[in-house]
Amino acid sequence: MTGRVGARPIRTDRLDLEPLRADHADEMSEVLGSPELYEFIGGVPLTAPELRTRYERVLAGSPDPAISWCNWVVRLREEDRLVGAVQATISPGFPGPAAQIAWMVGVEWQKRGIAKEAARALVDWLRRVPVRGVLAHIHPDHQASAAVAAAVGLKPTADSHDGETIWRLSFDA
Ligand SMILES: CC(C)(COP(=O)(O)OP(=O)(O)OC[C@H]1O[C@@H](n2cnc3c(N)ncnc32)[C@H](O)[C@@H]1OP(=O)(O)O)[C@@H](O)C(=O)NCCC(=O)NCCS
């Protein structure tokens, strides 16, 4: 793999994963506006202008040219509205590049399989990028996120980072 990887549109049965744009911030500030979303990942809801500033920074890319920040918002087609976000940070590594992935779904749309459907599509996309594998950092008490990771083929490892368990899926096997 040479050069940076950019997010591309991804379509699933119910969802459109749209590459992040700064103008997604207004709608996303509502989707991500519930404090309980941050229980395990830290942080607080951001206002629309704060989120737009964050999105502009993310879209400018990592200061390290070897690292790709790929971000999508998740649109639920039947409601024609944004309901969440997924991301992948692709870094060079040994024996090849790996992607750290994460997901968020607005409280109103949770428990409908949206995170699983979006994460599955993201992992399939990453397999074709290609990367050698994916990993996720998940708080040990976060059952919903662990269920998403397990559903898309990641397995918990004995490794942890900042108190979060590292889950991995290798595409090599
Ligand atoms: C983690 C999160 C994305 C799950 O979103 P979701 O769309 O509700 O997930 P799904 O509907 O695809 O469900 C995935 C699994 O989690 C389970 N689940 C969902 N919410 C749950 C909850 N509050 N408690 C326990 N299990 C839960 C579902 O039953 C399902 O399990 P199953 O596969 O055994 O049926 C969502 O809770 C969230 O955005 N949390 C805050 C952000 C966050 O912590 N992200 C993780 C960063 S890695």
Ligand as a Chemical Component Dictionary entry (heavy atoms), coordinates in Angstrom:
data_LIG
# 
_chem_comp.id                   LIG 
_chem_comp.type                 NON-POLYMER 
_chem_comp.pdbx_formal_charge   0 
_chem_comp.three_letter_code    LIG 
# 
loop_
_chem_comp_atom.comp_id 
_chem_comp_atom.atom_id 
_chem_comp_atom.alt_atom_id 
_chem_comp_atom.type_symbol 
_chem_comp_atom.charge 
_chem_comp_atom.model_Cartn_x 
_chem_comp_atom.model_Cartn_y 
_chem_comp_atom.model_Cartn_z 
_chem_comp_atom.pdbx_ordinal 
LIG C1  C1  C 0 -21.642 0.504   20.850 1  
LIG C2  C2  C 0 -22.784 1.044   20.001 2  
LIG C3  C3  C 0 -22.174 1.645   18.719 3  
LIG C4  C4  C 0 -23.745 -0.088  19.621 4  
LIG O1  O1  O 0 -24.665 0.439   18.685 5  
LIG P1  P1  P 0 -26.021 -0.327  18.284 6  
LIG O2  O2  O 0 -26.414 0.143   16.916 7  
LIG O3  O3  O 0 -26.994 -0.209  19.382 8  
LIG O4  O4  O 0 -25.521 -1.827  18.196 9  
LIG P2  P2  P 0 -26.331 -3.034  17.510 10 
LIG O5  O5  O 0 -27.784 -2.732  17.503 11 
LIG O6  O6  O 0 -25.644 -3.354  16.226 12 
LIG O7  O7  O 0 -26.111 -4.159  18.586 13 
LIG C5  C5  C 0 -24.890 -4.785  18.801 14 
LIG C6  C6  C 0 -25.011 -5.714  19.973 15 
LIG O8  O8  O 0 -24.946 -4.940  21.169 16 
LIG C7  C7  C 0 -26.060 -5.267  21.991 17 
LIG N1  N1  N 0 -26.399 -4.051  22.691 18 
LIG C8  C8  C 0 -26.796 -2.871  22.157 19 
LIG N2  N2  N 0 -26.957 -1.972  23.140 20 
LIG C9  C9  C 0 -26.673 -2.600  24.304 21 
LIG C10 C10 C 0 -26.643 -2.193  25.671 22 
LIG N3  N3  N 0 -26.945 -0.938  26.014 23 
LIG N4  N4  N 0 -26.274 -3.098  26.580 24 
LIG C11 C11 C 0 -25.948 -4.341  26.231 25 
LIG N5  N5  N 0 -25.946 -4.804  24.968 26 
LIG C12 C12 C 0 -26.312 -3.929  24.013 27 
LIG C13 C13 C 0 -27.112 -5.725  21.015 28 
LIG O9  O9  O 0 -28.078 -6.541  21.648 29 
LIG C14 C14 C 0 -26.283 -6.518  20.048 30 
LIG O10 O10 O 0 -25.931 -7.766  20.621 31 
LIG P3  P3  P 0 -26.179 -9.144  19.870 32 
LIG O11 O11 O 0 -25.244 -9.125  18.690 33 
LIG O12 O12 O 0 -25.799 -10.161 20.864 34 
LIG O13 O13 O 0 -27.611 -9.139  19.473 35 
LIG C15 C15 C 0 -23.583 2.137   20.754 36 
LIG O14 O14 O 0 -23.995 1.607   21.969 37 
LIG C16 C16 C 0 -22.783 3.413   20.986 38 
LIG O15 O15 O 0 -22.688 4.261   20.097 39 
LIG N6  N6  N 0 -22.211 3.576   22.182 40 
LIG C17 C17 C 0 -21.508 4.802   22.514 41 
LIG C18 C18 C 0 -20.235 4.987   21.700 42 
LIG C19 C19 C 0 -19.239 3.906   21.982 43 
LIG O16 O16 O 0 -19.002 3.576   23.135 44 
LIG N7  N7  N 0 -18.637 3.374   20.909 45 
LIG C20 C20 C 0 -17.661 2.317   21.026 46 
LIG C21 C21 C 0 -16.310 2.766   20.614 47 
LIG S1  S1  S 0 -15.272 1.368   20.144 48 
# 
loop_
_chem_comp_bond.comp_id 
_chem_comp_bond.atom_id_1 
_chem_comp_bond.atom_id_2 
_chem_comp_bond.value_order 
_chem_comp_bond.pdbx_ordinal 
LIG C1  C2  SING 1  
LIG C2  C3  SING 2  
LIG C2  C4  SING 3  
LIG C2  C15 SING 4  
LIG C4  O1  SING 5  
LIG O1  P1  SING 6  
LIG P1  O2  DOUB 7  
LIG P1  O3  SING 8  
LIG P1  O4  SING 9  
LIG O4  P2  SING 10 
LIG P2  O5  DOUB 11 
LIG P2  O6  SING 12 
LIG P2  O7  SING 13 
LIG O7  C5  SING 14 
LIG C5  C6  SING 15 
LIG C6  O8  SING 16 
LIG C6  C14 SING 17 
LIG O8  C7  SING 18 
LIG C7  N1  SING 19 
LIG C7  C13 SING 20 
LIG N1  C8  SING 21 
LIG N1  C12 SING 22 
LIG C8  N2  DOUB 23 
LIG N2  C9  SING 24 
LIG C9  C10 SING 25 
LIG C9  C12 DOUB 26 
LIG C10 N3  SING 27 
LIG C10 N4  DOUB 28 
LIG N4  C11 SING 29 
LIG C11 N5  DOUB 30 
LIG N5  C12 SING 31 
LIG C13 O9  SING 32 
LIG C13 C14 SING 33 
LIG C14 O10 SING 34 
LIG O10 P3  SING 35 
LIG P3  O11 DOUB 36 
LIG P3  O12 SING 37 
LIG P3  O13 SING 38 
LIG C15 O14 SING 39 
LIG C15 C16 SING 40 
LIG C16 O15 DOUB 41 
LIG C16 N6  SING 42 
LIG N6  C17 SING 43 
LIG C17 C18 SING 44 
LIG C18 C19 SING 45 
LIG C19 O16 DOUB 46 
LIG C19 N7  SING 47 
LIG N7  C20 SING 48 
LIG C20 C21 SING 49 
LIG C21 S1  SING 50 
# 
